[in-house]
Amino acid sequence: MTEISSTGDRMLSALETVAECGPVSAAELARRNGINRTVAHRLLTTLQQRSYLRRVAEGYVVGPAVLRLARSVEPLLVAAAMPQMMALADDTGETVVAHVVDGGDAVVVAQALGTRHLVRVQHEEGSRHRLTIGASGRALLAFRSEESINAVLASVSEPQLLRRQLEAVRALGYAESHDELQAGAHGIAVPVRDRHGISQASVAVVVPTGRAQTLNEHIEALLDTSRQIEQRLYGAVAEVAS
């Protein structure tokens, strides 16, 4: 096995802990990561000085440097997707968000904010959630390879329920969610697939509860947005049987 840097590994573990659990104090980081409190304080201070963390009254939270990194993720995808996402956001007046797969998570890489309504749903670039929850996660997972899907199914408590959900997504061509990631947020999401029909991203329209009934009106436009992104990225995309 290739040798890794223990200091670098601890630094990244500290950053991940704050991202998942923040605000986090040095004492809590030490407890969660099984390290000395002095070491924990040094890691947090270093990350703060590089703007990867920010100090608040309750401890440390993710800082602006993480967001700058997030914006550089998947540059080709973001460049291809943003014009279509912005057009869809202008057309619907709602927020449009793109996710990619990172291990077992869906990660936000881009969003176009709808500006027509005072109340809107907004994500944070770089934020993540499990592929098994939310419209964006299931739209990604349903069109991954069978091996990838089986690996996720093996990690959940109700694999048959999840399998039925993914089959429904494939049959419809899109996924729906209501109050899963945050209370009062609803969404529909579609995959962005490569030439082999494998999802490389998902694009979603997200709305607050008060406009949840309008989501069905956006399905065709969302599907068309996905097809345009696929065309820009991959050319003709393979047809995948439901």
Beta strands, then each sheet from edge to edge (+ up, - down):
strand 1: 53-56
strand 2: 59-62
strand 3: 95-102
strand 4: 105-112
strand 5: 128-130
strand 6: 175-178
strand 7: 185-193
strand 8: 199-208
sheet 1: 1+ 2-
sheet 2: 5+ 4- 3+ 8- 7+ 6-
end
